[in-house]
Amino acid sequence: MKDRKKVITIALVILAVWFVIQCVFNEQLYKFTSNFKQGLMEISRKANETNELNKDQTDITEAEPANNSVEVMANKANTDPTATTTTQVQETEPEVVTTDPQANETPPIEENAQTQEPDIGDENTFTAETIKELPDSIMNTVEYWKKIYPNMTIGVGLYKLDGTTGYEYNAQTPINSACTIKAAYALYVLKECERRGIDIWSTFLTYEERHSDDGSGDIQLYASYGAQYSIADLVRLLLQVSDNVAYNMLLEQFPLNEFYVENSALGGQSDWSKWGKASVQQRKNEWLEIWNYVNSSAWYAQVLREDLTGTQYAYFLQGMQNWHNYMQKSGWTEDNPEYPATSQVAIIDDSYILIVLTEDYTDYKMGHIDVLQSIGGAVESYWYSQNGYY
């Protein structure tokens, strides 16, 4: 009986030892197998990389004879007097292309919309290459366009934010300035709301048929009569998509005559018109006041800065080679022989004010967006040459 128990005990010990050995062996086998598989995968990856590299080198080598063939053909054309094919380089002036500034209008901006950059439009007539073909200086650029559009009246101003003049051309002549008046009007509305203690987010106005307008804007395209908009919404639409319905709705609460009393005192536009004419210097005075306001502690200072930053149709920026921060308001009329205008005012990089106002009663259908774009490019180069940065 004792011998039997002894045998069973020995057998159990042997079985336990065998089990332990199996566990250790299996673990090592698993590790070996995993490492082996990883090694195979690494070898395969390196082999693929080598093949791709060889393929690229082969493609380059195969492409070289084609380039040589072109060179041989070009040399033959230049040396063979009987050759009928010649290569000529012709210098031409940049092609003047115009576009409809309203062709790419977008739906109203959502309150919580997340965007990486403001929409400056895509009417980019001039690329970086064609901009280089234009005269370098601002003055020569203006003279260039005066030759292209001899009947165009243009005013240009470049100013530092302390009011110092960098460049002026025809700055005292009143010129059709279209919707650029809306920036100064928005400034007045926000100041008046603060004076009256009006909360622009909780005060609503109702869209009625009498507010309809055939011009630019989104309200008449997407809203029905009876829709309500806060004053904050109306100011945003007034500036960002140049909404004429928003303009009409605000004018009922903040009349033009009261606006012009204040705007005239600033040295701004003072013709008491809904659109009217303004000189470059009048627009300068308005935007110096806008600059002071957005940098103040006023209730709605940040609202105005953000609304002017999100504006569409930033033609100056379309002509520049680099991206810039900006606050701007442009204005134009479409196919209007009685009031032709394409204009823009902007503060670029919180550094300077650029103003271009144009009217042309002969080529009124063209809308001189190309002029604004190229002057924007010339000013960018000028600013860099004077200050060492874009």
C-alpha positions as CSV (number, residue, x, y, z in Angstrom):
1,M,0.0,0.0,0.0
2,K,2.9,2.3,0.9
3,D,4.7,1.5,-2.3
4,R,1.5,2.3,-4.3
5,K,1.2,5.7,-2.7
6,K,4.9,6.3,-3.3
7,V,4.5,5.5,-7.0
8,I,1.5,7.8,-7.3
9,T,3.4,10.7,-5.6
10,I,6.3,10.3,-7.9
11,A,4.0,10.2,-10.9
12,L,2.3,13.4,-9.8
13,V,5.6,15.1,-9.3
14,I,6.8,14.1,-12.7
15,L,3.5,15.3,-14.2
16,A,3.8,18.6,-12.5
17,V,7.4,19.0,-13.7
18,W,6.3,18.1,-17.2
19,F,3.5,20.7,-17.1
20,V,5.8,23.4,-16.0
21,I,8.3,22.5,-18.7
22,Q,5.5,22.7,-21.3
23,C,4.3,26.1,-20.2
24,V,7.8,27.5,-20.4
25,F,8.4,25.9,-23.7
26,N,5.2,27.2,-25.2
27,E,5.9,30.7,-24.0
28,Q,9.3,30.7,-25.5
29,L,7.9,29.2,-28.7
30,Y,5.3,31.9,-28.9
31,K,8.0,34.6,-28.5
32,F,10.2,33.0,-31.1
33,T,7.3,32.7,-33.5
34,S,6.3,36.3,-33.0
35,N,9.8,37.6,-33.4
36,F,10.2,35.5,-36.5
37,K,7.1,36.9,-38.1
38,Q,8.1,40.5,-37.3
39,G,11.5,39.8,-38.8
40,L,9.8,38.6,-42.0
41,M,7.6,41.6,-42.1
42,E,10.6,44.0,-41.7
43,I,12.5,42.2,-44.5
44,S,9.4,42.5,-46.7
45,R,9.0,46.2,-46.0
46,K,12.6,47.0,-46.7
47,A,12.4,45.0,-49.9
48,N,9.3,47.0,-51.0
49,E,11.1,50.3,-50.2
50,T,14.1,49.2,-52.3
51,N,11.8,48.3,-55.2
52,E,10.0,51.6,-55.1
53,L,13.3,53.5,-55.0
54,N,14.6,51.5,-58.0
55,K,11.3,52.1,-59.8
56,D,11.5,55.9,-59.2
57,Q,15.1,56.0,-60.5
58,T,14.1,53.9,-63.5
59,D,11.3,56.4,-64.3
60,I,13.6,59.3,-64.0
61,T,16.2,57.6,-66.2
62,E,13.5,56.7,-68.8
63,A,12.2,60.3,-68.8
64,E,15.6,61.9,-69.6
65,P,15.8,60.9,-73.3
66,A,12.5,62.7,-73.9
67,N,14.0,65.9,-72.5
68,N,17.1,65.4,-74.6
69,S,14.8,64.9,-77.6
70,V,13.2,68.3,-77.0
71,E,16.6,69.9,-76.6
72,V,17.8,68.3,-79.9
73,M,14.6,69.6,-81.6
74,A,15.0,73.0,-80.2
75,N,18.7,73.2,-81.2
76,K,17.8,72.0,-84.7
77,A,15.2,74.7,-85.0
78,N,17.7,77.3,-83.9
79,T,20.5,76.2,-86.2
80,D,18.8,74.8,-89.3
81,P,18.0,77.7,-91.6
82,T,15.5,75.5,-93.4
83,A,13.5,74.8,-90.3
84,T,10.0,76.0,-90.4
85,T,9.3,75.9,-86.7
86,T,10.6,78.8,-84.5
87,T,10.0,79.8,-80.9
88,Q,9.2,83.4,-80.1
89,V,8.5,85.0,-76.7
90,Q,6.1,87.9,-76.9
91,E,5.7,90.4,-74.2
92,T,2.1,91.3,-73.7
93,E,0.2,93.4,-71.2
94,P,-1.9,91.4,-68.6
95,E,-5.2,90.4,-69.9
96,V,-8.0,92.4,-68.3
97,V,-10.6,90.0,-67.0
98,T,-13.6,91.1,-65.1
99,T,-16.1,89.1,-63.1
100,D,-19.5,89.5,-61.5
101,P,-18.8,90.3,-57.8
102,Q,-22.1,88.7,-56.8
103,A,-21.6,85.5,-58.7
104,N,-20.3,83.6,-55.7
105,E,-22.4,84.9,-52.9
106,T,-22.9,82.4,-50.1
107,P,-25.9,81.8,-47.7
108,P,-26.1,83.7,-44.4
109,I,-23.3,83.0,-42.0
110,E,-24.5,80.7,-39.2
111,E,-24.1,82.1,-35.6
112,N,-21.9,79.1,-34.5
113,A,-20.2,78.4,-37.8
114,Q,-16.6,77.4,-37.5
115,T,-14.4,78.7,-40.2
116,Q,-10.6,78.7,-40.6
117,E,-10.4,81.9,-42.7
118,P,-12.8,84.6,-43.8
119,D,-14.2,84.2,-47.3
120,I,-12.6,86.7,-49.5
121,G,-14.3,85.4,-52.7
122,D,-12.7,83.7,-55.6
123,E,-12.8,86.5,-58.3
124,N,-9.0,86.4,-58.4
125,T,-8.3,88.0,-61.8
126,F,-4.6,88.3,-61.0
127,T,-2.3,85.5,-60.0
128,A,1.0,86.0,-58.3
129,E,2.7,85.7,-61.7
130,T,0.6,88.4,-63.4
131,I,0.8,90.7,-60.5
132,K,4.6,90.8,-61.0
133,E,4.0,92.0,-64.6
134,L,2.3,95.1,-63.2
135,P,4.3,98.2,-62.3
136,D,5.9,98.0,-58.9
137,S,5.0,101.4,-57.5
138,I,1.4,102.3,-56.5
139,M,1.5,105.5,-58.5
140,N,2.6,103.6,-61.7
141,T,-0.1,101.0,-61.1
142,V,-2.8,103.7,-60.9
143,E,-1.4,105.3,-64.1
144,Y,-1.4,101.9,-65.8
145,W,-5.1,101.5,-65.1
146,K,-5.9,105.0,-66.1
147,K,-4.6,104.1,-69.6
148,I,-6.7,100.9,-69.7
149,Y,-9.9,102.7,-68.5
150,P,-9.4,106.3,-69.6
151,N,-12.9,107.3,-68.5
152,M,-12.5,105.9,-65.0
153,T,-12.4,108.3,-62.0
154,I,-10.3,106.8,-59.2
155,G,-9.2,107.9,-55.8
156,V,-6.5,106.1,-53.8
157,G,-5.2,106.5,-50.2
158,L,-2.7,104.7,-48.1
159,Y,-2.5,105.8,-44.4
160,K,-0.9,104.7,-41.2
161,L,-3.3,104.2,-38.3
162,D,-2.2,107.5,-36.8
163,G,-3.5,109.3,-39.9
164,T,-0.1,109.8,-41.5
165,T,-0.3,109.8,-45.3
166,G,1.7,107.2,-47.2
167,Y,0.2,107.8,-50.6
168,E,-2.7,109.7,-52.0
169,Y,-4.2,110.1,-55.5
170,N,-7.2,112.3,-56.2
171,A,-8.1,112.0,-52.5
172,Q,-10.5,115.0,-52.3
173,T,-12.8,114.2,-55.2
174,P,-16.2,112.8,-54.3
175,I,-16.6,109.4,-56.0
176,N,-19.5,106.9,-56.1
177,S,-18.6,104.7,-53.1
178,A,-21.7,102.4,-53.0
179,C,-21.8,100.1,-49.9
180,T,-18.6,101.2,-48.3
181,I,-20.9,103.7,-46.5
182,K,-22.2,100.7,-44.5
183,A,-19.1,100.5,-42.3
184,A,-19.5,104.0,-41.0
185,Y,-23.3,103.4,-40.6
186,A,-22.7,100.2,-38.6
187,L,-20.3,102.1,-36.3
188,Y,-23.1,104.7,-35.7
189,V,-25.7,102.0,-35.0
190,L,-23.5,100.3,-32.4
191,K,-22.6,103.5,-30.7
192,E,-26.3,104.5,-30.6
193,C,-27.3,101.2,-29.2
194,E,-24.8,101.7,-26.3
195,R,-26.1,105.3,-25.8
196,R,-29.7,104.0,-25.6
197,G,-28.8,101.0,-23.5
198,I,-30.1,98.6,-26.3
199,D,-29.0,95.0,-26.1
200,I,-28.3,94.1,-29.7
201,W,-28.8,90.4,-29.1
202,S,-32.2,90.5,-27.5
203,T,-33.7,93.4,-29.5
204,F,-35.5,92.1,-32.7
205,L,-36.8,93.7,-35.8
206,T,-39.3,92.2,-38.2
207,Y,-38.7,91.7,-42.0
208,E,-41.6,93.2,-43.9
209,E,-42.3,93.6,-47.6
210,R,-41.4,97.3,-47.5
211,H,-37.8,96.3,-46.7
212,S,-37.4,94.4,-50.0
213,D,-34.5,95.4,-52.2
214,D,-33.2,94.2,-55.5
215,G,-29.5,94.6,-54.5
216,S,-27.1,92.4,-52.6
217,G,-28.0,90.4,-49.5
218,D,-29.2,87.1,-48.1
219,I,-32.4,88.0,-46.2
220,Q,-34.5,88.4,-49.3
221,L,-33.2,85.1,-50.7
222,Y,-33.7,82.9,-47.6
223,A,-36.3,84.5,-45.4
224,S,-40.0,85.1,-45.5
225,Y,-41.9,88.2,-44.5
226,G,-42.4,88.1,-40.8
227,A,-39.0,86.7,-40.0
228,Q,-37.3,88.4,-37.1
229,Y,-33.7,89.4,-36.8
230,S,-31.8,90.7,-33.8
231,I,-29.9,94.0,-34.3
232,A,-26.7,92.0,-33.9
233,D,-27.7,89.8,-36.8
234,L,-28.7,92.7,-39.0
235,V,-25.3,94.5,-38.4
236,R,-23.5,91.3,-39.2
237,L,-25.4,90.8,-42.4
238,L,-25.1,94.5,-43.3
239,L,-21.3,94.2,-43.2
240,Q,-20.4,90.6,-44.1
241,V,-22.7,90.1,-47.1
242,S,-23.6,93.8,-47.7
243,D,-27.3,93.0,-47.1
244,N,-29.5,95.8,-48.4
245,V,-32.6,94.4,-46.6
246,A,-30.7,94.6,-43.3
247,Y,-29.8,98.1,-44.2
248,N,-33.4,99.1,-44.8
249,M,-34.6,97.5,-41.6
250,L,-31.9,99.3,-39.5
251,L,-32.6,102.6,-41.2
252,E,-36.2,102.6,-39.8
253,Q,-34.7,102.5,-36.2
254,F,-31.6,104.5,-36.9
255,P,-32.4,107.2,-39.5
256,L,-29.9,108.6,-42.1
257,N,-30.3,112.2,-40.9
258,E,-29.2,111.3,-37.4
259,F,-26.3,109.2,-38.8
260,Y,-25.1,112.0,-41.0
261,V,-25.0,114.6,-38.2
262,E,-22.6,112.4,-36.4
263,N,-20.6,111.2,-39.5
264,S,-20.2,114.8,-40.7
265,A,-18.7,115.8,-37.4
266,L,-16.1,113.0,-37.9
267,G,-15.1,114.5,-41.3
268,G,-16.8,111.6,-43.0
269,Q,-19.3,111.4,-45.9
270,S,-21.8,114.1,-45.6
271,D,-24.1,114.1,-48.7
272,W,-27.1,112.8,-46.7
273,S,-27.7,110.0,-49.2
274,K,-28.3,106.3,-48.7
275,W,-25.4,105.5,-50.9
276,G,-24.0,108.7,-52.4
277,K,-20.4,109.9,-53.0
278,A,-17.4,110.2,-50.7
279,S,-13.8,111.2,-51.1
280,V,-10.9,109.1,-50.1
281,Q,-10.1,111.5,-47.2
282,Q,-13.7,111.2,-45.9
283,R,-13.4,107.5,-45.9
284,K,-10.1,107.8,-44.1
285,N,-11.6,109.8,-41.3
286,E,-14.4,107.3,-40.9
287,W,-12.0,104.4,-40.6
288,L,-9.7,106.1,-38.2
289,E,-12.8,106.4,-36.0
290,I,-13.6,102.7,-36.6
291,W,-10.0,101.8,-35.6
292,N,-10.3,103.8,-32.4
293,Y,-13.7,102.2,-31.6
294,V,-12.7,98.6,-32.1
295,N,-9.7,99.2,-29.8
296,S,-11.8,100.8,-27.1
297,S,-13.7,99.4,-24.1
298,A,-17.0,100.3,-25.8
299,W,-19.8,97.7,-25.4
300,Y,-19.8,96.5,-29.0
301,A,-16.2,97.2,-30.0
302,Q,-15.4,93.5,-30.5
303,V,-18.7,93.0,-32.4
304,L,-17.7,95.5,-35.0
305,R,-14.1,94.1,-35.3
306,E,-15.4,90.6,-35.8
307,D,-18.1,91.7,-38.3
308,L,-15.6,93.6,-40.4
309,T,-13.2,90.7,-40.3
310,G,-15.7,88.3,-41.7
311,T,-16.7,90.3,-44.7
312,Q,-16.8,88.9,-48.2
313,Y,-15.4,90.3,-51.4
314,A,-12.0,91.4,-50.0
315,Y,-10.6,92.3,-53.4
316,F,-7.3,93.8,-52.1
317,L,-6.5,90.4,-50.5
318,Q,-7.1,88.6,-53.8
319,G,-4.3,90.6,-55.4
320,M,-1.8,90.0,-52.6
321,Q,0.7,87.2,-52.6
322,N,0.5,86.5,-48.9
323,W,-2.4,86.0,-46.5
324,H,-3.1,89.0,-44.2
325,N,-5.5,89.8,-41.4
326,Y,-8.0,92.5,-42.3
327,M,-11.1,94.4,-41.5
328,Q,-12.8,95.7,-44.7
329,K,-15.9,96.8,-46.5
330,S,-16.3,96.7,-50.3
331,G,-19.0,98.1,-52.4
332,W,-20.1,97.8,-56.0
333,T,-23.0,98.3,-58.4
334,E,-23.9,95.8,-61.1
335,D,-24.7,97.0,-64.6
336,N,-25.9,100.4,-63.4
337,P,-25.2,103.3,-65.9
338,E,-26.5,105.9,-63.5
339,Y,-24.4,104.9,-60.5
340,P,-21.4,102.9,-61.5
341,A,-19.1,102.1,-58.6
342,T,-16.4,99.5,-57.4
343,S,-14.7,100.5,-54.2
344,Q,-13.1,99.1,-51.0
345,V,-11.7,100.3,-47.7
346,A,-9.6,98.0,-45.5
347,I,-7.3,98.0,-42.5
348,I,-4.6,95.4,-43.2
349,D,-2.7,93.6,-40.5
350,D,-3.7,96.3,-38.0
351,S,-1.0,98.3,-39.7
352,Y,-2.5,100.6,-42.4
353,I,-5.6,101.8,-44.1
354,L,-6.0,101.2,-47.9
355,I,-8.8,103.0,-49.8
356,V,-9.7,102.7,-53.5
357,L,-12.8,104.3,-54.9
358,T,-13.7,104.0,-58.6
359,E,-16.5,105.0,-60.9
360,D,-16.8,104.7,-64.6
361,Y,-19.8,105.9,-66.6
362,T,-18.5,104.4,-69.8
363,D,-17.3,100.9,-68.8
364,Y,-19.9,100.6,-66.0
365,K,-20.7,97.0,-66.9
366,M,-17.1,95.9,-66.2
367,G,-16.8,96.7,-62.5
368,H,-13.2,97.4,-61.9
369,I,-12.4,94.6,-59.5
370,D,-9.1,94.1,-61.4
371,V,-8.0,97.6,-60.4
372,L,-8.6,96.9,-56.7
373,Q,-6.8,93.6,-56.9
374,S,-3.7,95.0,-58.5
375,I,-3.5,98.0,-56.3
376,G,-3.7,95.6,-53.3
377,G,-0.7,93.7,-54.7
378,A,1.3,96.9,-55.3
379,V,0.6,98.2,-51.8
380,E,1.7,94.9,-50.3
381,S,5.0,95.2,-52.2
382,Y,5.4,98.9,-51.2
383,W,4.6,98.2,-47.6
384,Y,7.2,95.4,-47.5
385,S,9.8,97.7,-49.1
386,Q,9.2,100.4,-46.5
387,N,8.8,98.2,-43.4
388,G,10.6,95.0,-44.2
389,Y,7.6,92.7,-43.6
390,Y,4.3,91.8,-45.2
